Amino acid sequence: MSDVAAQGAAAASARIDAGWIGVAVVIALGLNLRPILTTIGPLLAEIRAGTGLSLQGASLLTVIPVLCMGSVALFLPWLARWLPEHRGVACSLLAIAGACLWRLWAGQGAALIASAALAGTGVAIVQALVPGIVKRWFPQRVPMALGLYSASLMAGGGIAATLSPRIAHVADWHVGLGVWALPALAALGLWATARPREASAPARRGPVLNFFGNRRAWLLAIYFGAANGGYTSMIAWLPA
């Protein structure tokens, strides 16, 4: 009887679907993961004029977040042992919002570069956690949910790149960079109040897997590294 009950519970949990509120949460997360990158290129001339950054220094504003996305993700299996999923996402959204707010007053290049590291760390944690969240919240609709997440991720970057120079034209480049704290705080509020409670993260136990000796992991890393290298190069320099 216990085996039958366990199988029934497993089948019931497999049918759990977070619904449209879960979709809204996932989309809100995705929208906040690229503005920190895509707002730099359209405002590059204004940023350099206001801070005195060289082209090499200005390149760090997009390089550092990407490096954070790669390096922080490597340590996430260890971080997950003491940083619960709900707290990790909340702290990451706070980091993104804090970095954007910092840019409202940052007048020095070093401060902007530090804000890029802060935001990049937050983005790295969120985007490493979202695929697992999606698979758990939408076990029967994983392709659809991941497709919406990917679309929202690209949409957030495109919207920010389009609106930031217009906002900067009305105010200044500080506001064009800093205004994106608002959607990050809105996503934080949605995550804190509306995320599906029944889809809690399972406890992580057992040894941490090491992917450094996995051939497929290296192939995926090279593939996605090349794709993201082209993407970040384009968003950093093409607008200017």
JOWOVEN-V983639 format. One record per pair of residues at least 12 apart in sequence whose C-alpha atoms are under 6 Angstrom apart, sorted by the first residue. I is the first residue (numbers start at 1). J is the second residue. D is the distance in Angstrom with one decimal. If there is no record, write none. Layout:
i=I j=J d=D
i=I j=J d=D
This chain:
i=17 j=137 d=5.5
i=17 j=138 d=5.1
i=18 j=137 d=5.1
i=18 j=196 d=5.9
i=27 j=149 d=5.5
i=27 j=152 d=5.5
i=28 j=187 d=5.4
i=30 j=149 d=5.6
i=30 j=152 d=5.2
i=30 j=153 d=4.3
i=31 j=152 d=5.2
i=31 j=153 d=5.0
i=31 j=156 d=4.2
i=32 j=184 d=5.9
i=33 j=123 d=5.6
i=34 j=157 d=4.6
i=35 j=157 d=4.9
i=35 j=160 d=5.3
i=37 j=62 d=5.7
i=38 j=157 d=5.5
i=38 j=161 d=5.2
i=38 j=235 d=5.8
i=39 j=160 d=5.9
i=39 j=161 d=5.0
i=41 j=236 d=4.6
i=41 j=237 d=5.8
i=41 j=239 d=5.4
i=41 j=240 d=5.9
i=42 j=239 d=5.1
i=42 j=240 d=5.9
i=51 j=107 d=6.0
i=51 j=108 d=5.2
i=51 j=109 d=5.3
i=53 j=109 d=5.8
i=61 j=113 d=5.6
i=61 j=116 d=5.7
i=64 j=117 d=5.8
i=65 j=116 d=5.7
i=65 j=117 d=5.6
i=65 j=120 d=3.8
i=68 j=120 d=5.3
i=68 j=121 d=5.4
i=69 j=124 d=4.1
i=89 j=126 d=5.6
i=92 j=122 d=3.9
i=93 j=184 d=5.9
i=95 j=119 d=5.6
i=95 j=122 d=5.4
i=96 j=119 d=4.5
i=96 j=122 d=5.8
i=97 j=181 d=4.2
i=97 j=184 d=5.4
i=99 j=115 d=4.8
i=99 j=119 d=5.5
i=100 j=178 d=4.3
i=100 j=181 d=5.1
i=101 j=178 d=5.1
i=103 j=174 d=5.9
i=103 j=178 d=5.4
i=104 j=174 d=4.7
i=104 j=175 d=5.8
i=104 j=178 d=5.0
i=137 j=199 d=5.9
i=164 j=176 d=4.5
